[in-house]
């Protein structure tokens, strides 16, 4: 059961609305949830807004550099906490005594045990720390530590602490006469030296936090209504600190409110801008809006660039001016028109400006760059055009940034030169749009002018086969292409599509070339056929052409040209012949083409050019009057038959097309002058 037309159209509308809703949700997810201060400012630059007074009382927060200095000063009194394992000495002494009796008693005198015991007690009492921890303390310029022995804290110099190797060396210094160093080393005292001090992380952390807490985060108070700055004043370091504090307090107050207001504002902003894009397509570009893929294509470009902006801003991995926003108008202009491209670009940069830090500068640079890309790339047919476009966009960025910076800085030496490097890289990234064109052609079934130019090359295998198989039909197609090209230029249609579509519109004649008069040389096979049989063969060239187009993977727009160049009108010659022979009988369907009516200016131009060129060959005399009358008659009859009722074309356009076709046909069939006869071979050639 077929779906009613109304329900089908409603479903299509709802699906396209769903595309916009999905795009809005993705964009909203990328927006920062914290509130944003409504003003942007930089130290040393003029204040661009009106008089600023404090909206409420707030404290002035110290700058990061000041806080860092004060915290560094406070931490000079910082003493890490080391906890001593007091039970370790007893364990090591017991081990030493047991080893001495079993291993060294026979070779080492007994008083050596007393000496070693006293030395180990002294070392463990002072404290033994690991090499790594002592080096870390010295690197952090820590002079003193707090050693905790059985819950008793005592400040001690870091230099007084031993490492295991230092303690071992200290035991051999200042040996009494009764102790021989060689015999002492035989006891391997290093086996009994273990670290008994370890960093107490919790106590150390509390000590550091307590010291940092003594540093105040603020340095003053601004009362409600107090003047802060007025328009045009240069933002000094003190004023910058006040404005930064106000921004910090404002964002905290917004966060404390739960962020609901921020979220609502973001929803209004995103939905409002996407609704504008939706209404533009719906009201002003109905032919673009009609196809779901077109709507999805525009939304994918807009959403992708906004998400990329959010990623770059949030991560800080690159400068936002490296993002080639001008790719969007290039892509949209390649497949649609300039106004759609510019409108989509403006919507994109407006959405992105809500994410970046300096929206005014961002908007000015990106909108002008988008305008330049649209104006400089009217018809992309060569790679060199894209290079020129990238250069012009780079110049636009540079000039606009120079102007903005001079307004803000007042001196050319204070301009950031790195920005020009970003603009250059941005222009280089724009060249990737040439690859993206092929990608989107494959994904969405689009056809760019670059592809049309490649197809219009007469060395293309299909066109070369066409010219060899049907030389007459090929010449007819060439003439139709000339007419259609001139007509498309006159009414601002897609010239390249009209040219290429005309070259391929009759390729179906290759399967039966002899049945078409332009390919015949004396013998006409229709003389032996009935009108019905002849009409069936003639009209079949449309379906045969579509089969060839599918086989050779010609774009959809070229197939539309093949399908609609006769519309659903009659096979005129045999239709009239049948009606003359059978005036009282209904005309069978076989006498009508099975194509569709033209839906675009280009297919309509092709239909007119095809009919006018073919009919002009039947004129007995070629004069301005006869050609003009023929063109008027054919196009007026097509209009009367309703062949152009689905085409967005005006009567003014039709008059322009008539005028162009007349001019071109007159130039095709102009009379040549008669050259005088050459002198006889035996007559001397006289040169004065």
Buried (B, 14 or more C-beta within 10 A) or exposed (E): EEEEEEEEEEEBEEEBEEBBEEBBEBBBEBBEEEBBBEEBBBBEBBBEEEEBEBEEEBBBBBBEEEBEEBBEEBBEEBBBBBBBBEEBBEEBBEEBEEBBEEEBEEEBBEEBBEBBBEBBBEBBEBBBBBEEBBEEBEEEEBEBBBBBBEEEBEEBEBEEBBBBEBBBEBBEEEEEEEBEEEEBEBBEBEEBBBBBBEBBEEBBEEBBEEBBEEBEEEBEEBEEEEEBBEEEEEBEEEBBBBBBBBBBBBBEEBEEEEBEEBBEBBBEBBBEBBEBBBEBBBEEBEEBBBBEEBBBBBBBBBBBBBBBBBBBBEEEEBBBBBBBBBBBBBBBBBBBBBBBBBBBBBBBBBBBBBBBEBBEBBBBBBBBBBBBBBBBBEBBBEEEBBBEBBBBBBBBBBEBBBEBBEEBBEEEEEBEEEBBEBBBBBBEBBBEBBEBBEEBBEEBEBBBBBBBBEBBEEEBEBBEBBBEBBEBBBEBBBBBBBBBBBBBEBBEBBBBBBBBBBBBBBBBBBBBBBBBBBBBEEEEEBEEBEBEBBBBBBBBBBBBBBBBBEEBEBBEBBBBBBBBBBBEBBBBBBBEBBBEEEEEEEEBEBBBBBBBBBBBBBBBBBBBBBBBBBBBEEBEEBEEEBBBEBBEEBBEEBBEBEBBEBBEBEEEBBEBBBBBBBBBBBEBBEEEEEEEEEEEEEEEEEEE
